[in-house]
Amino acid sequence: MVGVIFFVFAQMATEANTKYSTNINNTDWDTKYNYASRVNNTIAPIKTAFENIEDDNVGWFSKLTSGIAAIPRAVIALPVLLFSSFSIGGEMIGNFATTLGIPLFIVNIFLIILIVWGIFKLVEIYQRWSV
């Protein structure tokens, strides 16, 4: 949800610059809030392993070894990606709030509340699956 809000505001600023020739400086936003490469670095090895499984030009043994390697990688990478989303979200909120001039003390309190809420939600999902 936070990413959608960032995306909408970035698109509004870009459109205002191109259509109405305003002077909104969004260079800080373009460099600070691009976290796609961090997510792609986590997922890229899993994607290549799964692509090797469905490639027709690869032999059966390569498909077998890719499948054997892809499943544990995916099982390990999914929780890592889930918990790194907390840090990425925290960085996004912190950078955005400091760009707006909100005091760091208030930002830290909000991030702590958000992390505690996220942990409670993860425990709630886990308990729902256990039943």
N, C-alpha and C positions, 0 to 999 in steps of 0.2 A: 504494500500500500504506500509506503514511504517512497519507493522507487517510482511509482506512478505519479505522485505529486511532484517529485523532482523533474520527471520527464515532461510533465505538462508545463511547468514553469519555464524550463529550458526551451521548449518549443515556442512558448508565448514570446519569450525574449528574442529568439531567433527570427520569428515571423515579424515582430515589431521592428527589428533592425532592417529586414529586407524590404518590407512593404511600406513602412512609414518613415524610413530613414531616421530612426532615433539613434541615440548614441549610448545604448545600454552596453556596458562592458561585461561581457559574459565569458571572457577568457579564463577567469578564475574558476568558473563553473565547469568549463570544458576540461580542465586539467585535474581538478580535485575530485570530481564525482564520476569518473570513469573507472568502474570496478569490474568491467566485463573481462578484462584480461586475467584478473585473479581467479575468477570463476572458471574461465576457459582453461587455465593451466591445471586446475584440479580435475576437470572432466576430460581433457584431451586424450590422456592415455587410455581411459576406459572406452572412449569413442573409437579410437583406432583399433583396439582389440575386438570390439563388436563388429566393426567394418570388415576386419579380416575374416570373421566367421562367415559372413554372407558373400564374400568375394568368390566368384566362380573361377578365377585364374589361380587360386591358391590351392595347394594339395590338401588332402584330408587330414594329414598329420599336423599341418600348420593350423588348420581350422580347429582341430582337437586341442592343441596346446594354447591357442588363443582363447578358446572357450574356458579351459581350465584356469587360465590366468585372469580372464575378464571378470568372472563371478566374484572371486575374493577381492579384487580391486574395487569392484562396485560396492561390495558390502562394507569395505573399509572406508571408501571415499564418501559414501552418503552421510554417515554421521559427522565426518570431518567437515563436509560442506555445510551441513546443517548448523554446526556450532560456529563455523567461520562466518555464517550469515549474521550471527549476533554481532561479531566484531565489525563486519562491513557496515551493518546498519548503524552501529554506534558511531563509527567514523563518519558516516554520511550525516547523521544528525548533528554530531559535534562540529563538523566543518561548516555545515549550513548555518548552525546557530551562531558560531563565532563570526561567520561572514556577515550575519545580520546585526552583530554587536551585542548579543545576549551574553551576560556574564558567565564565566566558566563554572562558577559554583552552581548556578541554576542548571546548567547543561549537565553537569556531573550527577546531580540529584535526579534529574529526569532519566538519565541513562541507567542509573542504578535501579530505579523503579521499573524501567522497561525490561531490564535483564531479569529481575525477580519475577515479573509478570510472565515473561517468556519461559522461564524455568518451570513455573507452576503450570503453564499450558502444556509443556512437554510431558510433565509428570501426569497430568490429566489424560493426555492421549495414550501414554503408556499403560495407565490403569484401565482405560477403556479396552485396549487390546488384550489385556491379561484376563479379563472376565470372559 
